[in-house]
Every structure is written in C-alpha cells, then in structure tokens.
Amino acid sequence: MSNYLITNITIVNEGQQLKGHVWIKGSRIVKVSHELSAPDVPPGTNIIDGKNRFLIPGVIDDQVHFRDPGFTYKGDLYSESRAAVAGGITSFMEMPNTSPKTTSNKLLEEKFIIASKKSLANYSFYLGATNENLKELQAVNRERACGIKVFMGSSTGNMLVDNPKTLAGIFAIPDIRIAVHCEDETTIQKNLARYIKEYGENIPIEYHPMIRSEEACFISSSFAVALARKHNTNLHIIHVSTAKELELLNETTHHNKKKITSEVCIHHLWFEDSDYANKGTLIKWNPSIKSIKDRDALLQGILDDKLDIIATDHAPHTFEEKDNQYNLAPSGGPMVQHALPLMLEYYHQGIIPIETIIKKMCHAPADIFQVLDRGYIREGYYADLVIIDPNDPWSVNKQNILYKCAWSPLEGTNLKSRITHTFVNGHLVFDNGIFNESQCGIALEFNR
C-alpha cells in the first residue's frame, strides 16, 4: 500500500482555490487539510512539495474512441490511456463504434475484460443502440455501463437509429444517460450532393462545415430534445458545435439537477473555420468545426452553464488516413494528452477561470453520470489526482506526442501549463514524464 502526502499546494476544488495538504493512503484520500502545517503521517510516507502548483481532481472524459478492439493500429486501450494519464485524464468513457460494434451486453463485458488488462486509467463503456437491440439496451447494467449511445441522424455501418418505435423505447429507458450524436442525415446528403456536383469527389475541406451544417445539427438536436421532454429522458447531447443549439439548452440550473445535459469538445472550443486553410483534413471532425462566432458562443456557453461538460472526443486515425482528399479522409483526431493543458491556456488568457475548467472537466462528468466517489478532492474519495505546474512552458511536437498514431493537430502549439503528476486510485502512474505501469485502472462504478 502506497502513502503520499502532497503539501503546500493550491487545491482547486468545488469552486475554490485554497492552499493545503492532501494525504493519500492506498487508493483513497484520507485527509484534506487547509491548516498552515501539514498533517502528521506515518514514517515512510512519500512527500511531494506542491509549492507554486495546482492540485485538481483527475479529469473524467465522457467521450473517447480508443479503437479497441478492431482498429488497434490507430490506437488501443493501453496506448491511448497512457497518453490520457499524461494529460491529467484519470477516467474515461469509451464509445461503441469499435469492431465488433458494442451493441450487446456480452460484447460490452468483453471490453471491460480487455481494459482490465491494458488500461492505465479508469474506464467504462457505452452500450451502442441500433434499430434492433432495444432489449439489450433495456437490460444494461446501470451500475457498470456509463450510458447508452445513440447515433441520431448520422452514422456509419448499422448504428444509425431512425426507427420511431425504437427511438421511443430507448428514450423511455430510466436511470441511465442516453448520449446522442445529433446530425441530420437527410440534410447532410443534400448538402454533399450539391458540392459533389460542383467539385466532384475532391471537395475543398473548407466546405465541411457547409456539408455538416448548423442546420443539420439543429434539426437533429431539436428532435432529440423534443423526444427527451416527451419521455422524461436523462438526455446527454454530445459535442455541441453551434451557437444555435444553445437555444435548446435554456436550463442554467446546476448540472446535477438537469434532465437534459450537454457536452462541448476541445476542438470546437479551440479551432474555427479559418483554421481549415492551414490544418486541412487534420481538423476534420463530425460535427464539423464551424465559425468563430460559433466557437465564441460555445466558450460563453461554458461560462453561462448552458454547456455542462468539456470532453475530447479523442478519435485517432493514422496520419496517412487523415492526409487525404476530403471524401477519403476520416473524421476525428487525437486529443486526450493535450486537452487539459489546452484549456488552461484559456485560464492564462483570462477567458475561463480555472475553477470553471475543473467544474466542467472533473465535477460535472462525475455528477451527471453519477460516478461513485470520483471527480472531487474529498476525504474517502478515490485518489484520482493531478498536479499541474502552471508556469512550465512547452511545445507540442513529434518527440513528445504519446498517441499511437504519432501526430496531433496541435503540433507547434505552445502551452504554458504542464502536467507533472497523475495519480490513479492512489497509484502514481505518471511522474514528470516517467510512467509506473505496475497497476492498471479499474472499472468505474455508478451510483444509480
């Protein structure tokens, strides 16, 4: 059993910055003190001096694609969780569009087994919806699965759910979050046909936000919200990308009291459509990155509490796959290693308080998904903790990228803050660039 005392550090937690000390014993936090002197601890306790640094709860990322099983040449549960903990993410919730697709409880359990042997971070998985698997969804273990994932309007393969009877059944499932990808396929195909007629198959990437448009997002999101209100669903709209969709999120009460919650992703908060000229298909995501007006509205939506969670939608592809003409380049990109340092740039710029960043990346995911004993720095909670040096500049480059795909759309970006330590269940897995991989993460539990 390992013991650590983190002393003289600025603890950022529950809307406050307070100097203090945190004692870790085994997998849990046993003492949080804001006294001038550190608490007495047993001999042999490892002491970490946190002077001039921040201590935060581990980030909980509610949307990742770690490509395992089926696409492990792009990334896997070991490589991407390793990058995640280096970026301060201690827990993740992984999406079902792997191979095979996670659309049965048997396949869901197989993913848990893989993760138990490979993941350095804590984990849970979504059960994916289809038009044919309503009984599987209704039988999901709510204390083990993070949620149910529904592609409403746009998807690849057989995961598009457009059967009205099935949708009504899914939205009536109680006591679990229904996470929805909202883009209207009819609108997208109409827009795509227009640009194919004009440009053929090699459409300029700058037209991606016109094809996967504001209208496509709003039509689908509006439909999801209407269904949720009809069935009193615990709805979670993932990767909101437009200013217009914020009109649907008019509740500004505390996130754990909302029936309809929302998530915004790092790339929609950082990039805007003028970046396509330099970044090209490397920043091709679904939903698309849109205008600077949309980006600024999303940043304001964070501050206004219309948007509840900041996540990554980490979705690696090889560089060869991404460096392609528009119709051949897949959507998605790697982000878990750099998400928290990137958001801290907005703290340095005075745009988003660090307390708000921690609320949206740590507290809110724990509350909304009802994660047991995580997301906060509290006595008795799991010691998922991250130490940040806010004044240790570095630059994203090929030499320090940890993703299996070995590239990032952020290459060349200068960052002011560095993750120095990451604890997962009290285990110091990342210490100033050195990994201790002797312990894996564990499955998240949900208090439902």
N, C-alpha and C positions, 0 to 999 in steps of 0.2 A: 504494500500500500504506500503510495507516494504522498508526501506532505509538502505543501508550498505555502509560503507567506509572501504576498505581494504588498509591499509597503510604500508609503509616501507617494501615492498615485492619485490622479484625478479620476474619480469614478463617475462615469456618465451613465445615468440610470434613472428611469422614471421621471424624466423631465428636468433633472438637476445635474449640476457638476459639483461634486463635493470631494475634498481631499480625504483620503482614508487608507485603510488596510483591509485586505481580504485573505482569509486563511482557508486553504483547500486541504481537505483530508480525504484521501481516497478519491471517489468520483464526485463528491459533493462539496458545496460551500458550507463551512461550519461556522464562520464568523465574518461579519461585515462590521467594521468599526470606523467611526469618524473621530475618534479621540486623537489627540496630538501624538501620543506614544502608541506603538504597535502592541497588539495583544501578546501575552505570553504563549509560547508554543513549545512543543517538546523538542529536546535536543535532536539534531539530525534533520530538522525541517529545512528545506531549501528556501533561501531568502532571495527574492527578486526586488531590487530597488527600482521603483517606478517613477522616480523624480523626472518631472517635465514630460510625463507621458500620460496617455489616457488609458483607462481600463473600461471595456464595454462588454456587454453580453455577446456571445457568439451570434453571428448573423444566421438567420434561418431563411434560406432561399426557397420560395414556394414554387419555383418553376425552372427545372433544368431538364436537359436531354443529354444523358451521359452515354447513350448509344450502345448500352449493354443490356441484353445480348443482341447479336445480329450485325452490328455495324462497328465492331470494336477496332477496325482500322482507323476510324475517325477519333475515337475516344472510348474509355471504358470506366467502370466504377472505381478502379484503382487510380488511373492517371488523372481523371478529372476531379475526384475527391481530393487528391493530393494538391492539385492546383487550387482547389477551393479553400482548403485549410490555410494555405499560404496567403490567401486573400482575406482571411478572417471569417470565412463561412464554415460553421461547425455542424450545420444540419441542412439537409436538402430534401426536396420532394420532387420525384422524378416522373416524367411523363410516359404515357403508354405506347407511343409510336416507335417501338423497337421492332425487332424481328425474332420471334413472332410478336405480334402486337399483344399487349397485355389486356386482353378482353375477357379473361376468365379468372376466377379466384385461384385455380390451380397454377396458371401462369404467373399470377401476382405473387404467389408464395414462392415460386421458383426464383423470382427476382430478389426477394428477401434473403434467400439462401446464398445467392451469388454475392450480394452486398455484405453479408456477414463475414465473408472470407476475403473481401477485397477493399472495402471502403474504409478510408481513414476518417471520414466524417459520419455523423449520424444520418439516418436515412428513413424515408418512407416512399411509397409509390402510389400513383393514381391508378385506379381501375378504369380502363377506357370503354366508352359507350359505343355501341353500334346500333343499327336498326333491329338487330335480332337478339341482343343479350340482356334484355330487361331483367330477367330472373336472376342472372349473375349479379347484376348491379344491386338489386334489392337484397341479396344475400351477403353483401360485402361486410367484412368485419370492421365496424366503425372505430374500434379501439386500436386498429392496426394500420388500415389504409388511410392516407391523408385526405383523399377525396375521390370524386368521380369526374373524369374529364370528358367533355362533350365538344366535338367539333361541330359548331352550328353554322352551316352555310358554306364552309370551305375546308377541304381536307384532301389528302391523297389516300389511295387504297380504299379500304372498306370502312373507314372510320367517320365518314360524313353521316350525321344523323339528321334526317329530314322527314321521317315518318311522324305525322302529328300525334298518333296514338302512343308511339314510343316516347316521344318528347314529353307528352303529358305524364306518362308513367315515371319517367326519370325525374321530372321536376316535382313530383309528389313524394319522392323518397325522403324520409325525415332524417334528422340528426347527423348529417354529413354535408360538407360543402360540395356543391356542384360547380365545377370550374369550367368556364366556357370560352372557346375561341370564337370570336364574332367577326365574320366577314361574309357578305352575301355573295354566293357563287354566281348567281344569275347576273348580277351587276358586274362582277369581275370578268366573266366570259364575254359580256357585251363590250366592255372596255378593251379587253385583249384583242377581240376580233377587229376593232377599229384600228389599233396600232399595228397589227399584223398586216392589214390591208395597206397601210401606209409605208411600213418599213420591212415587211417580210418577217423572217424569224429573228433577225438580229436587231431587236428593238433597243434604242438607247436606254441605258439604265435610268436616266433622268425621268423616264415616263413611268417608272414603277409606282410612284405614289398617285399617278393618274389612273393606272390599271387597278391597283388595290387601293381604292379611293376612300376619301372621307365618307362618301355616300354608302359604299359597300360596308364599311364599319358601322355606321349609324343605323342602317336598316336592320342589320343582324343584332346589334346590341339592344335596339328598341324592342325587337321581338323577344329577346331573352328576358328583358326586364318585365315586359307585359306578362309573359308566362310565369315568371317568378312571383309577381304580385297576385296572380290568379291562384297559384298553388301554395303560396306562403313558403317559397323555397329559400334555403340558405344558398343564395347565388353568389358566385365569385367571378367577376369579369376580368379575365387576364389580359395583359399587355394592351391597355387602353392607349390609343395613339393619336387621338384627335381632340381638339378643343370642343367640338360639337358634342361628343359623347359625355362630356362633363355635365351637360344639361340633364342627363339621365340620373346623375349621381347627386341628387339635391339634398341628401341627408348629410348633415355635418355633425351628427352626434358621435360619441365615442365609438370607435370601430367595433368593439365587442358587443355593442347593442344593435348593430345593423344586421338586417336580413340580407341586404344586397351590398356586397363589398367589391372592392376593385383593386387592381394591381397595375402599376406602371413599370416599365423596364428601363434599365440603364441607357440602352442605346436610343430610346425615344426621348430621354432627358438630356442626352449629350449631343447627338448629331441632329442635323436638319438638312433639308433637301439640297442646299448648295454644296454639301459635302460629297454628293454623288460624283461631282466633277473630278475630285481627287481620289476618292476611295473606291468608286465604281461598284462592282458587284460584291466587294468585300463587305459592304454595308447593306446588302440585300437581305431584308428580313420580311416576314409576314406576321403581323401587319407591317406595312411599309413605314419607313421614316418619312415624315411629311414636312410641313413648312416650319419656318422659325416661329411663326405665330402659334402653331400647334405646340411646338416644344416649350415656348414660354408659358402657354396656358397650362401645360402639364406641370411645369415647375410651380406655378401658382396653385394648381390643384393640390399639390403636396402641402403647401403652406395653409391652404383653406380646409384641409382634412376631407376633401372630396375623394381624393385618392388615398387608399389605406396602406398599401404595401409597395415597397420598391424591391423588385426582383431582377433576375438576369436573363431568363430565357436562354441560358447557355446552350448552344446547339452547334457543336463543332463539325466542320467538314474539312477535307484536305484542301490545301491551297490550290492544287490542280483542279479540283472540282469547282471551287469558287472563282478562280481566274478564268472565266469562260464567258461566252456571249450570253445575253440576257436570258433567253429561253432555256439554256442548258445549266446555268449556274443555280445551285440550290439555295434556298433561303435559310438564314441562320448564321450564327457566328459565336466564337468562344468569348466568355466574359467573366467567369467566376473569380479568376485570380485578381482582376483589376477593378471589380465593381465598387467595393468599399473605398479604396484609395481614390477612385474617380469621383465618387460622391463627396468625399472630403475636400475635393477641390472647390466645390460649391460652398462648403463651410469656410474655407480660406478666403473666398471671394465675397463673403458676407451675404450670400444669396439664401442659403438654407442653414439654420442653426444645427450644430452637431447633435443637440438633444432631439431634434426632429428627425435627423437621419437615423439615429438609433431607434426611435419610436417606429419608423416605417420599415426598418430592416431587421429588427430584433423583437420588439414588443408586439407589434401588430400581427405578424405571422403566428406568433405563439397564441395570442388571444383569439384570432379569427378561426384558426384551425383547432383550437383547444388542445394545444400541445402540453403535455404533462411536465411540469417542473423545469421548464426551459424558457429562454427569452428574456430573463431578468437576472440581475445580480441580487439574489435573496438567499438568506440562510436556509439551508435544506434543499435548495435547488441544485441541479447538476452543475458542475463546474465547467461549463462551456464559456470560456472567457478569452478575450483578445486584448493584447496590449498594442497600442499604436504610438509610434513616435511621430508627432505632427510636424516635425521640422527636420526631416531627413530626406532631402530630395533625391529622386532617381528618375530614370527614363525607361520606358518600355522598349525593349529591344530583343532581338533573336536570342541573345545569350541568357536572358533571364525569364523567358516565356516557358511555362511548365506544361502547357496543354500538349497532348499527344499530336495534335495537328500542327504544332510548332509555328503558329502565326497568330497575329492579333490585328484587328482593325485600328488598334490604338498605338501601333508601333510608331515611335518618335514622339509620343506624348510625354511631357514632363509632369511628374507628380511630386507633391510636397510631403505627403504623408507615407509612412512605411509601416507595414505590419511587422512587429518584431517577435511576438509570441502568440501562439494559438493553443489553448487547452481544449481538449475534447473529453468530456467525462473525467476531468481532473488529470488527464494524461497530457503532458507537454509534448504534443506531436510536432510542433514547429517552433524552432528557437533560433532566431537570427539567421535564417536560411538553411539550418540543419534540421532534417526530419528524424524523428524517432518513430519508426513504423512497427514497433513491437506490439501495438494494440490496434485493433480495428474499432470503428464506431459501432453503435448499437441501433436497433430499430427504435424509432420514435414511438411514444405511446400517446394516446389521445383520450382526454377526459370527457367522454361523451355519454 
